[in-house]
Amino acid sequence: MSIENRKITDLLRQQIEVEKRTLEVITQAENESSEMAVKLVFMDVRLDTAKHAKFLQGIVDLLDETPCDQWSAKVQRYIDRIKLERKLKDIVTQEDSMTDLVSKALKLTNDRIAQLLLTHLKEDEQKHSKNLSEIARFIQTMPLQSKKGQKGTDIVCGPDK
């Protein structure tokens, strides 16, 4: 691993620890809350925080890994990208449907807290549609063997590769 990647992964591991500590505090606060609006806010933050910790760990794994260079492994990465593209089309369609439903609910409610929470949810769904599509397009353009080892023995292929 390059020195640059080692510095990045060290920072990300620190961030993961912060996310985990925050998750404990938020989970406790959510469990101790009785008002539904407060519970919903804590739940939103808790789920995002848990997602961030797992997402950051995935980035660490991505930076640590030198992908297997065998032909079959490259074919599998290509297949995974096709699956991602197809699944994301369906997911984005669902996200758009959810956005429409939330918009309809927003028009019907006069409760200010419900309006704020629904607006937050709607913006989150819209952000997902946009960001997921951009990320998938970028992944599609990346080489199937994104990095090479310095020597052939750097590229370790598992028994199923």
N, C-alpha and C positions, 0 to 999 in steps of 0.2 A: 504494500500500500504506500502511496506517495505521502510525503510529509504534509502536503496540503490536505489530502483526504484524511490523514490521521488527525490533524487539527480540527477539521470540520466534524469528524465523528466524535471527537472528545467534547466539542461544544454541544453537539446534538445529544450526547449521552447526559450531559449536565441538564439540558432542557427536559429530557425525559424524566429525570429525577424530580425536577420542579413540577412537571405535569402530574406525576404520581403523588407528590405531597399535596398538591392543590386538589387532586381528585379525592383524597381522603377527607380533606376539610369540607369540600363541597358536598360529598356524600353524607357526611354527618349533619351538615346544615339542612340538607334536603330532608333527611329522616326526622329531624327535630322540628320541622315546620309543619304547621297545621293548616295555614291558609293556602288554598289551591293555587292562586296566582304566584305566590312566593315559591311554592313547590315546583311549579312549571319553569320558573326562571332558573332555579337551582338545577332542575333536571336538564334544561337546555345546556347550561354551562358544564354540567357533569358529563353529558354525552359528548360534547365537543372536546372536553379535556381528555377523556378516554380515547377518543378518536385521534387526537393530536399525539398522544403518547405512542399509540400503535403505529401511526403514520411515520413519526420520527424514527421509530425502531426500524421500520421498513426502509427508510432512506439510509440508515446506518448499514443495514444488511446489503443494500444496493451498492453502496460505496465500498464495502468490504469484499464483495464478491467479484471474482473474475470468472465470467461465464464460460461454461464448457465450450470448447471450440469444435467439437465433433459435428459433422453434418446433421445428424439426427437431432441434436440439441438446437441447432439453428432453425431447423424445420419446425420444431416444437415452438420456438419463440415466435416464428412467423404465424403459426396456427393460433397461438395465444393472442396475437395482435388482431387477427381477423375476428376472433371471438369477441375481443374487447370492442372492436368497431361495431359489430352486429348487436351485442348486448347493450351498448351505450345508446344506440338508436332507440331501442325499446325503452330504456331507462329515461332518456330525455323526453320521450313522448309521455311517459308516466309523470315525470316531473312537471311537464307543461300542463297536464291534466290536473294535477294537484294544485298548481298555481291558479288555474281557472276556478276550481272549486273554492279555494280560499278567497279569491276575489269576490265570488258570489256571496260567501258568508260575511265578508267584510261589509258589503253593501246592506246586509240585513241587520247587522248588530248596531246598537246604540251604546253598548257598554264600552267605556273608554279603555279599560284594561284589556278586554277581549280584542278590541281593535288594535291595540299596540302589539299584543302577542301574535295575532293573525298577520299583521303587517310584517313583523319579524320573520314569521314562518314563510310568508310569500317571498320576501326578499332572499331568504335562504334557498328556497326552491329555485328561484330565478338564477341565483349565483351558481348553484349546482349545474344547471343545464349549460350555462356558458362555460364554466371552468372545465367540466368533464369533457366537453367537446374539444376544447383547446388542447387539453393534455393528451387526449387520444390522438389528435392530429399530429402532435409533436412526436409522440411515441412511434407512430407509423413511419415517420421520416428518419428515425434513428437507425444506424446499422444494426444488423442482427448480432454481430460480435462487436459490442460497444467498446471493449478494451481488450488489449492483448497482454499476455504475460511477457516478462523479459526473456524467458526461456520456456521451452515447451513444457517443462515440469511444473511451471507456475499455474497451468490450466488443468485443474483437477476435475475430472469427470466422474461423477458417481456411477455406481454399477447400473443404474437405470437410464443413463444417458447414452 
